[in-house]
């Protein structure tokens, strides 16, 4: 997720000024929220609920990045890279959830 956040900060730099404080800020905030939840889940004794919360927040981030691509704020090639990173996070999260279940 750390690599995805780094890439997000690079990718949203080219958003139009009108969106830098809207969708770009929301995407960055959502990514930071996910990393916070990952840290909290890692330190928690009851990880299961937190892991599902992370999964929901990850889906929201995927939707936001897709919206940015559809609105032409994020070029397809950058969307593709970011999407792959988020899918990989989802796979790791799925594995973590299976271990807890």
C-alpha positions in Angstrom: 0.0 0.0 0.0 2.9 2.3 0.7 4.1 2.0 -3.0 0.5 2.8 -4.1 0.4 5.9 -2.0 3.7 7.1 -3.4 2.4 6.6 -6.9 -0.9 8.3 -6.1 0.9 11.4 -5.0 2.8 11.5 -8.3 -0.3 10.7 -10.4 -2.6 13.3 -9.0 -0.1 16.2 -9.5 -1.4 16.5 -13.1 -5.1 16.8 -12.1 -6.7 20.1 -13.2 -6.5 22.8 -10.6 -10.2 22.6 -10.0 -9.8 19.0 -8.9 -6.6 19.2 -6.8 -8.6 20.1 -3.7 -11.6 17.8 -4.5 -11.1 14.4 -6.1 -7.3 14.4 -5.9 -7.4 15.3 -2.2 -10.1 12.6 -1.6 -8.0 10.0 -3.3 -4.9 10.9 -1.2 -7.0 11.0 1.9 -8.5 7.6 1.2 -5.1 6.0 0.6 -3.8 7.4 3.9 -7.0 6.1 5.6 -6.3 2.6 4.3 -2.7 2.6 5.5 -3.9 3.8 8.9 -6.4 0.9 9.0 -3.7 -1.6 8.0 -1.5 -0.4 10.9 -4.4 -0.6 13.3 -5.4 -4.1 12.1 -1.8 -5.3 12.4 -1.7 -4.1 16.0 -5.2 -5.4 16.9 -6.1 -8.6 18.6 -9.4 -8.9 16.7 -8.2 -8.2 13.2 -11.2 -9.7 11.3 -13.6 -6.7 11.5 -10.8 -4.3 10.7 -9.7 -6.3 7.7 -13.2 -6.1 6.2 -13.2 -2.3 6.9 -10.0 -2.1 4.9 -11.6 -4.1 2.1 -14.5 -1.6 1.9 -12.2 1.4 1.9 -10.0 -0.2 -0.8 -13.0 -0.6 -3.0 -13.9 3.1 -2.5 -10.3 4.0 -3.5 -10.6 1.8 -6.6 -13.8 3.5 -7.6 -12.3 7.0 -7.1 -9.3 6.2 -9.3 -11.6 4.8 -12.0 -13.7 7.9 -11.8 -10.5 10.0 -12.2 -9.6 8.0 -15.3 -13.1 8.2 -16.8 -13.1 12.0 -16.2 -9.7 12.2 -18.0 -7.9 13.5 -15.0 -5.7 10.4 -14.8 -4.2 9.0 -18.0 -5.0 5.4 -18.7 -1.4 4.2 -18.4 -1.2 5.7 -14.9 -4.6 4.3 -14.0 -3.4 0.9 -15.2 -0.3 1.0 -13.0 -2.2 2.2 -9.9 -5.0 -0.3 -10.5 -2.5 -3.2 -10.6 -1.0 -2.0 -7.3 -4.5 -1.8 -5.7 -5.4 -5.2 -7.0 -2.2 -6.6 -5.4 -3.1 -4.9 -2.1 -6.5 -6.6 -2.4 -5.0 -10.0 -2.9 -2.7 -9.6 0.1 -5.7 -8.4 2.1 -7.8 -11.4 1.0 -5.0 -13.7 2.1 -4.9 -12.0 5.5 -8.6 -12.3 5.8 -8.5 -16.1 5.0 -5.8 -16.6 7.7 -8.1 -14.9 10.3 -11.2 -16.9 9.3 
